[in-house]
Amino acid sequence: MGKDDNIEIQYRKKTKAEKANSSSTESRSAEDLRAQILQRYQRVIRIVSIFTIFLSIFIFLAIISYSPKDEFVFGLTLKDYFEALKGTGPALGKIKEISNWLGPVGALVSNFFINKTFGFFSITLPILLLLWSVKLLITQNFRGKLVNWTVYLLLFSLFFTSLLGAVNLWLNLNIPYYWVGLIGTYLATMTSNFIGLVGAFIFYLFALSVTLIFAFDISVEKYSKSLFQKVISTFKSPKPDVEYKSIPTIDKNVDKGEQLEESKIEPRTADDIDTARILLENFDKARDEKENKDFEPIESDKREESFNDFEDENFVRNNEESKPTEIPRTTTDYIPPSERKLTVVVEETETPESNGETSNKTQAFSPISTLALDEKIRYIPPPIDLLIDDESKFQINEEELKLNARLLQEKLETFKIYIENLTVTPGPVVTLYEFVPAPGIKLSRIQSLADDIALGLKAKGIRIIAPVPGKGTVGIEIPNRKPLVVRFGNCLKNARVNPNYRLPIILGKTISGEVFVEDLARMPHLLIAGATGSGKSVGINTIIASMIYKMHPKNLKFVIIDPKKVELTHYQQLLYHYLAVSPEIDDAIITEPSDAVLVLKALVAEMESRYDILHSVQQKNIVEYNKKVQDGLFKNDPEFVHRQMPYIVTIIDELADLMLTTGKEIEALIIRLAQLARAVGIHLVVATQRPSVDIITGLIKANFPARIAYLVASKVDSRTIIDTIGAEQLLGNGDMLFLPNGSPHPIRIQNAFLSTEEIERICEFIGNQKGFSKPYYLPSVEDNKDSREDFDRSGFDTLFVEAARLIVRYQQASASMLQRRLKIGYNRAGRIMDELERVGIVGPLDGSKGRSIKISSEEELEKFLREKGIL
């Protein structure tokens, strides 16, 4: 306890701007609820809107065709109407005399609205009903200026009819009842009983005036001042000594308190006029100089857009203002740790809900609106309540901060590195401790102490950032003793997304607890590496789920390659919604290496086809093309119809297995797609558990500038994937380092966790909906797997049949075996093996496993060769 008494905890409070921003998302839950209700009852809302449109037109026609002579319809009974329907009875003649355009029903409706409400001013009611119905049908939004105008029109009708009623009672003008209505007559009578006839007139005149002032935003002060000046000028007519022309005012857009009123300068002579002009010019010049001194120009650093382009400017500025002041340099005299006082400054980081402004720069990561969907597919995006959101509230543990600060101070002082002030950024999984070392301390000394500091803190592993980019401090990331689970549902609810992002993906939360969102289209491809169990498959699931929650099936397709055969099988339910498949492959999820090669060839063909389309209309990328297709700027030919191109995201869960089984062929296809496909909307997400140089080659790294490193085994693997060390010190379970495109410094992020049950619920919710009539088919490409049924029967080697018999007899398919048995050269043996593969007797080369033999006996071989016409 004595040592901890020398540690002082200080909290840096949020600024007013940050506190104001923290309330910006309080109404988001209501917005999400409203969006879900509108999506669920969209058809009912449309039917009700159309019904009320026709109802408002009916009421409008009934009111404008009102006649006082039709009031006798109130005296008719149901018996009279039934007799009239039969064509008999005395009421038949009366009904035929009704002058209302809509017959007796219209007469009843018009009599009710005119005599029982606002008189003829009740015409505003069907007009408002019509406007609201159209607004509900088109926008499904109950906000806007129409709300204000509805209130103003109702108040105007109420006060104006009441005013007419008060005037009628006061002056006995015998105004017809249908001009005032029941409501106006009742309010005028009731008010006059309390404050008299004159008082009622004044009251309703005042209420009507106030309504008009607020409705048309009339400046009472402006008109009162103008009227007052006119009255004063009437009684006061100054006679100047000489005639002069008024000096034109010079508008400098200054504050009202600094403006000079023209009436304060009254020049009497020509000299006074010149003097006044000089004074005005000197005053403006002095004011401009003052403004220039007060507001010095700040040169902005023009950089390319990075991952935080959409963050709130106030938030960034407040962070800069809240940076810790320069820490005093310590002297070289040694002071025992028990006598030194350590100040720990805890930065109270922003909550994810207050990440910045949302009006222009960001928008909530909420499901898309069904109003924008294609009517051919009634797609409802999965609701957020399918996800688990049980993340505990993050609380700062002061005891843990004090203990880590003291141990860190003591451990550094044993190596003659003294610190007094620590700036701490607590997070859900890792806490960042920053300090400025004493003069003369080399950063390499601090970096070499990683294992010693981890031993002293009894931590699983620490990561030293020396220096922290842009701060001039040394950072040490220490894991929390009780880390929180970062749920994907919580991240999805609190994420802020730049509306310009085309393929937004949620990666997780940073050290400060903010939800990190990046655009896959800007990366434009993503390479993921990490040891087994480090969280790669969960990260891929969060990437897929992020785009599913944001994008409609017509705008996004996935090609999923899963050599493990068990990790991504849930997504086969999305075949008719989100998946793109090759017509030569029966499986929706690619699991075989040979099928992976085939589907990548189909993607290359799709890429080339898209480039041909863009070239024909002289467009550079998919964004410009889709926008002009949507605007209808392209003319369709009889042979080709321009349609919007969906984005295609290719997911490869294990690159190492494909590289070992298919060799250089799949590497060439991946490199070709990575080099060219981004402009036509095809993007790659490639993961591997072997970040070695034979898997992640130089060409692959060069074309995947954005990379993610989970926990790896060694520093060499860390350098291979992110070009720096640090990934070997991660904690696992989704702890990762993300290297953005164009950035030399990785960002530490805790990957959002998405359980298997949540994935199943999402896929089941989408799969139960009616999707497209057929999947999105990629172009057909020729492949050896179809050559069994279609090949040239001539041109085979003379030893082809004998070689086939040898391979089936010994169940061994290799060129070296044919060399020994047939006593031929290697080149000829290799050609025979290719012929056997083309016919379908043996399979393709499968790395170190060799070729598979598809025929088990010689009898079956003889039958097969006869069917093919070879024997």
N, C-alpha and C positions, 0 to 999 in steps of 0.2 A: 504493500500500500504506500510505503514511503516513496518508492520510485515513481509510482503512478501519480503522486501528488505534484510532481514537477512537470507533468504533462498537462497543458492547457488546450482545451477544445474550443475552437471558435467556428461559428457558422456564418457564412456569407449569405445574407438575405437576398431574395429576388428583388429586382427593381420594379417600379410601378408598371412599366411596360410588360414585364414578364408576368406579373400578377394579373394584369388585364387580359393578357393572352390566354391565361390558364382557364378563363371562363368561356373561351370561344367554343368549346365542345360540349357544354352542358346540355345543349338541345339536340345533340347528334343522335342520342338514343330515340328521341321522339321522331326525328327525321327517318331513321331506319325503320321504325315501326310503321310510319305512314307509308313508306315505300313498299314494305311487304304487304300491307293491306291493299294498296292500289294494285299490286301485281296479282294478288290472289283473287280480287273481285273486279278485275278489269272488265270482263264481259258484262257483269251486272251494271257497272258504272256507265258503260257505253249505252246500254239499253235504256237506263234511266235518263241519261242525258238526251238521247234522241226523243224519248217520250215527252220530256219537259219542254223541248224545243217546239214540238207540235202543240203542246198544251198552251204555251205562252202565245203562240200565233193565234190559237183559237180564242183565248181571252182578249187579246188585242183587237181582233175583228169584232168580237161581241161588244166591247166597250165603245169603239168608234161608231158603231151602228146603233147606239142606244137611242131610244125614243121614250119620252114620258108616257106616251099613249099605250105602251106595252105593259104597264104595271098591273093590268088586270090579270096577268098570268098567275099572280100570287093567289088569286081567288079560285083558280081551277084545281080540281082534285084529280087523284089518280084515275078515278072512274071516268072523268071527262076525257082524259088522255087515251084510255083504252077504247072508249067509244069512238074517239076521233080516228084512232088507228083502224077501226073497222069501217070507217066512213059514215058513221051515224052519230046522232046526238047533237044537242044545241051548241056544244063547244066547238064543233068543227068549223063553223063560220067565223067564230072569234079567232081561232088559231090562224085561219087564213088571212086575217087582218093584221097579223103581227108584222111590223116593218123591219125587225132585226134581221140581219143577213143570215144568222145562224138559227133562225126559227125560235120556237119556245124555249129551247135550252139556252140559246144565246141571250134571249130576253131575261131569263132567270139569272144567268151569270152576270150580265151587265147591270141589272138592278141591284144585285148583291154588292158588287164592287163599287158602284157609284153612290148608292144610297146608304150603304152600311159602312163605308170606309172614308175615302178622301174626296168624294164627289168625282168630278171629271179628272182631277189630278191623280186618281187611281190608275190612270194610263201608265204611270211610271212602274207599277208593279209587274205587268207582263213584259215590259221592256227589260227590266232588271232580271227577271226570270230567264228571258231569252239570252241575255249576255252571259249570265252565269252558266247556263246549259252549254253554250258554245265553248266557253272557257274550260269547263269540266271535260268536255269531249275531246278537246284538242290538247290541253296541257295537263289535265288532272292536278291542277294546282289551285289552292284556295287563297293564294296571296297575290298582292299587287295593288295597283291603283284602283282596281274595280271595287275593292273592299271600302276604300274611303268614299268613292263616289256613290256607292250604295247607301252608306250612312247619311251622306249629305243630301241625296235626293229624298230619302224617307223623312229626314228632319225638315227639309224645305216644304214637302207636301203637308206635313203635320202642322207646321207653324203658319203656313200661308192660308190653309183652310180655316185654321183657328182664328187668324187675323180677319178673314172675311166674315166669319161668324160674329166676332166682336164688333166689327163695323156695322154689320146688319142689325145687331141688337141695339147699338148706340144711336144710329141715325135712322133706323126703321126704313131701310132701302128696299126691303122685300126681295132680297137676292134669292133666286130659285134654290130650292133645297139640294138639287143635284149638283150645284156648284160648291157646296160646302160639305155635304155628307154628314153621316151620323157622328163621326169622330170630331170633326171641326165644330159642329153645333154643340156637342156635349162639353168639349173642353172650353169653348167660349162661354157657355152658360155657367159652368162650374167656377171658372176663374173670375167672372164678373160678380158672382155672389160673394166672393171673398175680398176682392180689391176694387170693385166697381167697374162700370163700363169703360171709363177713361183709363183706369189702371190696367184693365185687360188689354185694351188697344195698345198701350205703351209697352206692356210686357211682351206681347207677341211680335210687335214691331222690333223691339230690341232683340228677341230670340232669332227672328228672321234675318236681321242685319248681321248678327254674330255668325250665323250659319253661312251666309254669303261671303263674309270676310275670310273664314277658314277655308271654304271651298275653293275660292279663287285666289287665295294668298294675297289679299289686299293689304298694302302697307298703310295702316291708319296713321302712323306717325308722319309718313312722307306727305300724304294728302292734307293732313291737319296743318303741318308746317307750311306747306305751299299756300293753303287758304289763309292762314294767319298772316303770312308775308304780303299777300295781295291786299288784305284788309288794312294792314299798317301802311303800305305804300299809297293807299287811297287817301289817307288823312295826312300823310307826310310826303311832301313834294319838294325835295331840296333843289336849290338853284345854284349850280356851280359857277365859279368865277369865269371859267372858260369852258368851251365845249371840248370834249375829248372822247375818243373811242376806247371802249373797254379792251383791256389787254387779254388776249386769248390765254386760257389756263393751259399749263404744261403738265400733262398727265404722266407721272413717273411711277404709277402703281405703288404709291407709298401708303402707309397706314393712315387712317383717318385722323389720328391724333397729331400727325405731322403735316397734314395738309393745311395750306393757307386759304382761308375763305376770302373770296373776292371782295366781300363787303368790308373787310378790315383795312383794306388799302384804298383810300379815296384820294387819288391825285387831283390836285387843283390846277396845275399848270403843266406846260409841256416838259419843263425840267423835272417836275414831280413824276411825270410819266416815265422818263428815262431812268430816273433814280429807282422807281419801283421795279422796272424791268431788270436793272442791274442787281437789285436785292434778291429778286426771284432767282435769277441765274446763279448768283453766288450761294444762295441757300441750297439749291438743288445740287450744286457741285460739292459743297461741303457735306451734304447728306450722303451723296454717292461715295465719297471718300470714307465716311464713317462706316457705311455698310460694307465696303471692301475690306476695311480693317477687321470688322466683326466677323465676317464670313470669308475666310481665306479659302481659295480653291484647293480641293484635295484631288490629287492625281490618282485616278483609279487604275488598278492593275488589270489590264485587259488580258484575260486568260480564256482558254477554251472552257466550255461548260464541263463541270465535274459532277460528282454524284450529289453535291449539296447545292446545286444551282437554285433549287426551289425553296431553300430555307428562308425563314423570315429575316429581313434585313435588321429589324429591331432586335431580334434574338442574337444575331451575330454581333451587332454593335454593343449590346449589353454584355455579351461574353467578353468582348475586348475591354470594356470598361471595368469589368469585374475581375480582370486578371490580377493575380497577387502582385503586390508591390515588390520592388527589388529587395531580395533578402540580404541583410547585412553580411558582409564577408567576415568570417571568423578569423581570429588571430591564430598564430601558430602555437601559442601557449596552451598546454594541455590542461583541461579542466575535467575532473572526474565526472563520469556520467551521473552519479548521484547528486552532484551539485549543479549540473546544467539543466536549464529549463527549456523544454521543447514545446513549441507552439504548433498545433495541428489545425490548419485551416481547412474546414470541410466545405467543399463547394456543393451547395444544394442544387443539384441538377434539375432541369426542367422535367416535368412529367411528360409522358408521351402524348397526353391530351393537349398540351399547350405548345406544340412544336412550331407554331408560327401562324401567320395569317392564312385564312382559308378562302378569302373572297376572290382573289385574282390569281395567286401563285400556286395554291395547293387546293386539293379537294379531298374529301373523305374517301377512304378505300371501301366504298360500299358497293353492293351488287348493282349491275347495270339495270337500267329501266327497260321494262318490257315494251314500252312504246316504240322503241327504236328497232324492234326485232322484225324479221321477215315474217309476213303473215303465213307463209307456207309452212312454217314450223313454229308451233306454239311452245316456245322454250321458256321455262322458268328457271332462273339461276338458283343454285342451292342457297338456302338461308344460312345465316351465321350461326343459328342455334343448333346446327348439326355438329358444331365444334365444341370442344371442352374449353371452358374459360374459368378455371379454378385457381389461377395464379394468385398466390398470397401477396398481400400488400407489402412492398419493400420497406423495411425499417432499418435505420442506421444503428448499428450496434456499437455504442461508444466504448464499451469495455474492450471489444475486439480491436477497435481503432487504436486505443491507448496501448494495448499490449503489442500490437504489430509495430506501432511507432517507436515504442521503447526498445523492442528487440532489434529493430532496424537501425536505430541510432547507436545502440551498443555494439552491434556487429560491425558497422562501418567505422566506428571509432577505434576498434581493435586494429584496423588497418590504416589508422591515421587519416581518416576521412570524416570531417566534422560537419554536422548539419544542426541547424537550430529550428528552422521553419519547414513544415511539410504542408503541401497542398494536396488534399485527398479528394479523389472523385470516386465515390462509392457506386457500385453497380450491382446487378442481381447475382452475378457469378464471380466477378473479379473486381478488385478495388485497385485503383491507380494511385500510387504515392509519388509525388513530384517534389524535387528539391534542387537547389543550386549548390554545387560543391564549392568548397573553398578554393581560393586562387592557388594555382600550381598543381592541381589534381588532374591527372590525365584520365580521359574517359575510358581508355583501354583498361586502366586499373579497375574501374568500377565494373566494366563488362566481364572481366575475368573472375569476379566474385559471385557469379550467379549461383554456383553450387554451394558456396559457403553461406550465402544469405538464405537460401532455401533450407539448409541444414539448421541454421539458427532459428528460423521461423517455423520449422517443422511443417513446411508447406509441400504439397505434391509437386509443385514446380513453379518457378517464377520466370518472368520475362523482363529483361532490362532493355529500356529504350534510351539510348544515349547517342545524341540528344533527342528530346521530343521535338518533332518537326514544328517549326514556327514559334516555339516558346523559349528556347534557350535553357531548358531544364533537363534534368535526368529523371526518367520515369521508371518505376518498378511496379509491375503488375503482380499482385499477390492474390491468390484465390481465397474466396470467403470460406469460412468453416461450414456454413450452412447455406449453400447456394440455392437459388430459386429455380424452379422449372419454368422456362420461357415457353408458353403455349402459343401455338399458331393462331388460335382463336382470339387471344388477347392482342396479339400483334395485328391481326386483320382488323380488329375493331378500332385500334388506336393509331393505325398507320396513316400517314399523309403522303399523297402521291401527286407529283407534278402532272397536271392535265396533259402535258405534251408527251408524256411517256407512252410509247406504243405497246411495249410488252413489259409492264411492271411486275417485278418479282420481289417478294418479301424474304429477306435473308435471315432476319432475327433482330436482336437488340445489341446495341453497342455497350461499351463499358459504362457509359452514363445512363443507360436505361432507355435510350431512344430507339424507336423502331427504324430499322435501316431498310430503305427501299431503293432498288436500282432498276434501270431499264435494260433489258436484255438486248433490245434493238441497238442500243448505243455501245454495247460491249465490244463487238457484236456476237462473239462466241464465248463460251465459258468452259474452262478446263478445271476439273475437280480431282483432287488426289488426297489420299489418306489411308491409314492402316485399317485393317479389318476391325469393324466395330466402332470406328471413330465417328460415324454419323453421316456417311456419304449418301446412303439410300434415303435416310430421313430428309436430308437436304434436297435431294432430287424431288421427293414427294412435295415438299413445301414450294418448290419452284413451279411444279405442275399445278398444284392447287391454287397458287397465287394468280396464275393466268386464267384458270378456269373460273375463279370468282369474279374476274374483271372483264373477260371477253366473251363474246357470243360465239357459238359454234361456227357460224358462217364466216367469221373473221380469223379463226385460229384452228390449226390442225397440228396433231402430234404424230411423229414417227418414233415409236418406242422400240429400242433394241435391248433386250434383257438376256444376255447369255447365261445368267444365273438361273433363269426360268422360274423363279419364285418371288422375286422382289417386286415386280411391277405388273403382275398378272391381273390385279384388280381393275386396271384401266381397260381391259378388253370389253367391259360393259359400255364403253363410250364409243364403240365402233361407228355407230350411225350419227354421232354427234361431233366428236373431236378428233377422231383418228383418220390418218391418211395411210392407205395400204397399197401394195403392189398387186396388180391383177394376177401375177404368176404365183403368189404366195397365199396359202389358205389361212394362215394364222394372223390374227389382228396384232398380236405382240410377237415381234421377231425374237426367236430363241436360238436358231441354228446359225453358225458362222456363214455357211453358204448363202442362206437367205439374207443375212446382213449385207453381204456383198451385193446381192441382187437389188435390195431396196435402196442402197446407196447409189447404185448405177441409175435406178429409176429417179432418184432425187437429182442426180446430175442432168438427166434428160429433162426433168421438170424445170430445172434452172435454165438450161439452154432454151427451152421453149418460151419461158418467161422473158428472157433477154430478147428473143426474136420479136415478141409482142411489143416490148418497150421500144425496140429499135424501129418498128413499123410506125409508131406514133410519136417518135422522137422525145421520149421521156427518160429521165435519168434513173429514177428509182420507183419503188412500189408506192411510196406515199403520194407522189405527184400523180401517178397513174390512177390510183384508186380515187383520189379527190376529183379528178376530171371525169372519171367514169360516173361517179356519183352525181356530178353536175350535168351529165349528159352532153359533154363537149365532143365526144367521138361519134362518128357515123359508123353504124354497123353495116358490114357487107353481108351478102347472102351466104357466104361461106364461113364467116366468122362474126361472132357477137361479143362485144367487149363486156366483160364482167369483172367485178372487183376480185382481186387476188387475195386469198387468205394467207396469213403468216403460217409458216411451217416450222415448227421447233422439233429438232431431232434429238432424242434422248438416247445416249449410249451409256449403259450402266457399268460396263466393265470392258475397257479398251484392251487391257493386257491379254485377256483370253482371245480376243479377235486378232490381235497382232501375232500371237503365237500360232494360231490355226490357219490364218489366211495369208500371213506374210506381208509383203509389201503392197499387195493389191488394195487392201482396205486403207492402208496409210495414204496411198496416192489419191483415193477417192475422198478421204476426209480432208486432205490438204487442198484438193481442188474445190471442194465445197466451201471450206473456210476462206479461201482466197477470193472467191467470186460471188458467193451466194447471198451475201448480206444485202446487196442492193435490190434483190428481188424478193426479199422477205423470208429467206431460209436461214435459220440460225441453228447452231450446234451447241449442245450441252453434253460434254464428254467426261466421264468419271473413270478412275482407275485406282486400284489399291497398290499398284507398283509404280511409284514415281521415279523410275530409273531411266537412264538416258537411252536405253534400247526400246523403251515404250514411248516415253515422251521425247521424241526426237527434236532436233533443232528446228526443222520445218514446222512441226506441230506447235512448238512453243512460239515461234515467230508469228503464227497466224491465230494464236489464242492469247491476246494481250491481257484479258481479264481472267484471273485464276483464283481458285480457292484451295487453301491447304488446311486439312484437318490434321489431327495428330499423326506424325510420321515417326519412323524408327530412328533416324539419324539426321545430322546436320546436312549431310550430302543430299538426302532426299528433300530436305527443306529448300536448299539452294536450287535443286532441280525444278521445283514447282513454282516458287515465288522469288527466286534469285537472291534470297537472304536467309539467314538462320532465324530460328524462333518457333517454327512449327513443331520441332521436337520437344518443346517445353509446354505444349498445350495440354489441356486437362482431359481431352476426349469428350464423349457424350455431346457432340455438336459444337464444341469450342473450336473456332476456326479463325484463320487469317485471310482476309479478302484483299486481293491486289486489284484495284480498279484499273481500267484502261487509261494509260498515260500517267499513272502515278507510281513513283518509286517506293512509296511507303505503304505497307499493308495496314489494314484496319482490323482490329480484333472484334469479332462478333460472336455472340452466342446464338447458335442456330435455333430457330423456332421448332418446337417438337410437335409432330403430327403423328398420332398413333394409328395403328392399323384399323382399329374400329372406326375412327373418324374418316379414313380414306374409304372404307367400305360403305359408310353411310352416304358420303358424297357421290360415289360412283353409282350406288343403288338409286339415289334420288334422281340422278340424271338419266340413268339407264331405263327407269320405269316410264320416262316420258317418250312420246313418239318423236323419233328423230327424222333425219332425211331418209328418202326412199332407198338410197344406196350410199355406201361410204364414198369418201373422196379418193378416187383412184389416181395413182401416179401413172405416168406413161409406161407403156409396156416395153420391155427391153428383152433382147435375145439372151438366152442363158443355156448352159449345157444341160440343165436339168430337164429341159423339154426336148432334148435332141434324141431321146430314146424312140420317140414316135416319128421324128422327121429328120432323116439324115440321108446322105448320098451313099447308095449301096455299092457304088464302084469306087475304085481307087484305094482299096485296102491293101495293106502289105500282104505278100504271099504267105508269110508266117503268122498271119493274124489269128486264124482258127487254131493252129497248134499252140500259140501263146495263150489263147483263151483257155484251152483245155488244161495247160500246165498250171495256170493261176487257180482255176477252180479245183483241180485235183489236189494241189498242195495248200490251197487257201492262203496263199502268200502273194501279194501284189506289189512287186518292186521291179524297177528297171535292171537292177544288178542281178536278180534271179533270172530274168530273161537272157541277160548276157551270158551267164554261165550255162544255162540249159540249152539255149539255141546257138551259142557260140557266135554272137553278133556283137557289133559295137554298141557303145553307150547311146549314141545319137539315134540309131535305128530302134533300139529298145525303148528309148523315151518316146519316139513317134508312135510305136505300137501301143504303149501305155495310154497315150492321148487318144488313140483310136478306140481302145477299149472303154475309156471313160466316156467318149462321145456317144458310143452305142448304148452304154448303160450297164456294162458288165461290172465295172469297178467304179468307186466313187472318187471324188476329188481328193487331192492331197490334203491331209489334215495334220500338218505340223509333224511332230515327232511320233504320232500314232500311226502314220502310214495310211494307205488307202483302204477303204472298206470294200469288201467283195459282196456283191448283191445277189449272186447265184451260189447256191450251196452244194449242188451236185452236178455231175457231168450229164446225167439224163436231162436235168432241167436246162442245162446249157445247150444240148442238142436241140431240144424243143424250141428254145428261145432263138437260136440261129436260123432254124427253119422258118419260124414265123417272120423273121426279118428278111428272109430271102437270101441269106448269106451262104447257106449250104445248098 
